[in-house]
Amino acid sequence: MIEAELKARVYAPEAVVRQLEERAQARVEVYHDTYFDRPDGSLEKAGQELRLRTVHGPDSTRTVLTWKAAAVDEASGSKPEHETLVEDAEAAHAILRGLGHVVLIEFEKRCRNYEFTAHGRRMLATLVRVPELDGTFLEVETLVEESDLTAALEDVHAILTDLGIGPEDLTQETYTDAVAAQRG
C-alpha cells in the first residue's frame, strides 16, 4: 500500500484543532521514533526508511516496526509503507542492531490524531509538535493502491484546503532532516 500523504506547517493550530474535533475525537499520543540505517547510509541514500516507533497513549503503549520504500510521487513524497506491531520493543531494537543496522536518529513527536472518513476514504489527520523544532505541522494521509494515488492525493489536498491550509504551507522537509539540522 502507498501512504498518500501531504504535510504542512500550521500557523493557526487552535483553529485547525477546532475543525478536526468536529470530524473526530482526538487521540493524544507521544511517539518515540528511532530511525535505523545500514552503516554505509544506503537506506537514506535510496530514500528508504526503517523506523521503530513506540507510541505512548493515555491507556497503553505499543511499538510498530515500519519500512518505507522510496517515494513513488516526488511532488508529495508519498511512499509504499509496510508496518507491523512489535510485541517487545527492546528485542526489536536488538534484532535490528544484530542485523547490522545503526541508529540514524531518535526523537520525540507529540501528536493529536484524528481518524475520519472523507471523500469515501479513511483519513488520518495528525497535528504534530516536535519539541526540538519550531512550529506545528499537520499530516493528512490515507492508504491506497498505487493506481489510486493521484485521486487520493487530490482528496487529501481537499481536506487540507477545508482546514485552511494552502499550497504555500505544504512542506516535504522530513522530521529526520529537520531534527538533524537543528542538532547541527
C-alpha positions in Angstrom: 0.0 0.0 0.0 1.0 3.6 -0.6 0.8 6.2 2.1 -0.7 9.1 0.2 0.3 11.9 2.5 0.7 15.7 2.5 2.4 17.6 5.3 2.1 21.3 6.0 3.2 23.9 8.5 0.2 25.1 10.6 0.1 28.8 11.6 -3.3 28.7 13.4 -3.2 25.3 15.2 -6.1 26.2 17.5 -8.4 26.8 14.5 -7.3 23.5 12.9 -7.9 21.6 16.2 -11.5 23.0 16.4 -12.2 22.0 12.9 -10.7 18.5 13.3 -12.7 18.0 16.5 -15.8 18.5 14.5 -14.8 15.4 12.4 -13.4 13.1 15.1 -12.3 12.7 18.7 -8.6 13.3 19.2 -6.2 10.6 20.2 -3.3 12.2 22.0 -0.1 10.2 21.8 3.7 10.7 22.2 5.8 8.9 19.6 9.4 7.9 20.3 10.9 7.3 16.9 14.2 5.6 16.2 15.3 5.5 12.6 17.8 2.9 11.5 20.1 2.7 8.5 22.9 0.5 7.3 26.4 1.7 8.3 27.0 3.0 4.8 23.8 5.1 4.9 22.4 3.3 1.9 18.8 3.2 3.1 18.7 7.0 3.5 20.6 7.5 0.2 17.9 5.3 -1.5 15.1 7.3 0.1 14.0 4.4 2.2 13.2 4.5 5.9 13.4 1.8 8.6 11.7 3.0 11.8 10.9 1.6 15.2 8.2 3.7 16.8 7.0 3.3 20.4 3.6 5.1 20.9 2.6 6.1 24.4 -1.1 6.8 24.8 -3.1 7.6 27.9 -4.0 4.0 28.4 -1.5 1.9 26.5 1.9 1.7 24.8 2.5 -0.1 21.5 5.5 -0.4 19.2 5.4 -0.5 15.5 8.1 -1.5 13.0 7.9 0.4 9.7 9.7 0.1 6.4 9.0 2.8 3.7 10.3 2.3 0.2 11.5 5.2 -1.9 8.9 7.8 -2.9 6.6 6.9 -5.9 5.4 10.5 -6.1 8.1 13.2 -5.9 5.7 16.1 -5.5 4.2 14.7 -2.3 6.9 12.3 -1.2 4.2 9.5 -0.9 5.9 6.2 -0.3 5.0 2.5 -0.1 4.7 1.6 3.6 4.7 -1.7 5.4 4.1 -1.8 9.2 3.6 -4.4 11.8 3.1 -4.4 15.6 6.1 -5.5 17.7 5.5 -7.3 21.0 8.9 -6.4 22.5 10.5 -3.1 21.7 13.8 -3.9 23.3 14.1 -7.2 21.4 13.2 -5.4 18.1 16.0 -2.8 18.8 18.4 -5.7 19.5 17.4 -7.6 16.3 17.8 -4.5 14.1 21.3 -3.8 15.6 22.1 -7.5 15.4 21.3 -7.4 11.7 23.9 -4.7 11.3 21.7 -1.6 11.3 22.8 1.5 13.2 20.7 4.3 14.7 20.4 7.2 12.3 18.4 9.4 14.6 16.0 9.3 17.5 13.4 12.0 18.5 10.0 12.5 20.0 6.8 13.6 18.3 3.8 14.9 20.3 0.7 14.0 18.2 -3.0 14.7 18.2 -4.5 12.0 15.8 -7.9 12.3 14.2 -9.4 9.4 12.2 -12.4 10.0 10.0 -13.9 9.2 6.6 -13.9 11.9 3.9 -14.3 11.6 0.1 -15.1 7.9 0.7 -11.7 7.2 2.3 -10.4 6.5 5.8 -8.2 9.5 6.6 -5.8 10.2 9.4 -5.0 13.8 10.2 -2.2 14.3 12.7 -1.2 17.6 14.3 2.5 17.2 15.2 4.8 19.1 17.6 8.5 18.0 17.7 10.0 19.6 20.8 13.3 20.3 19.0 11.5 22.2 16.2 9.6 25.4 16.0 6.0 25.3 14.9 3.2 22.8 14.4 2.8 20.5 11.5 -0.3 18.8 10.0 -0.1 15.5 8.2 -3.1 14.1 6.4 -2.9 10.7 4.9 -4.7 7.7 3.6 -3.5 4.3 2.4 -4.2 3.4 -1.2 -3.1 1.2 -4.1 -0.6 3.0 -6.3 -3.2 3.2 -9.1 -5.3 5.3 -6.9 -2.6 7.7 -5.7 -3.4 10.7 -7.8 -7.1 10.7 -6.8 -6.2 10.1 -3.1 -3.7 13.0 -3.1 -6.5 15.2 -4.5 -8.8 14.1 -1.7 -6.0 14.8 0.9 -5.4 18.2 -0.6 -9.2 18.9 -0.4 -9.1 18.1 3.4 -6.2 20.5 3.9 -8.0 23.2 1.9 -11.1 22.7 4.1 -8.8 23.2 7.1 -7.5 26.5 5.8 -4.1 25.1 4.7 -2.9 26.5 1.4 -0.4 25.2 -1.1 2.2 27.7 0.3 2.0 25.9 3.7 3.0 22.4 2.3 6.4 21.1 3.1 8.4 18.0 2.1 11.0 18.5 4.7 11.2 15.4 6.8 11.3 15.4 10.6 14.6 13.4 10.5 16.3 16.1 8.3 14.9 19.0 10.4 15.9 17.5 13.7 19.3 16.6 12.4 19.8 20.1 11.1 18.6 21.5 14.5 21.2 19.4 16.3 23.9 20.7 13.9 
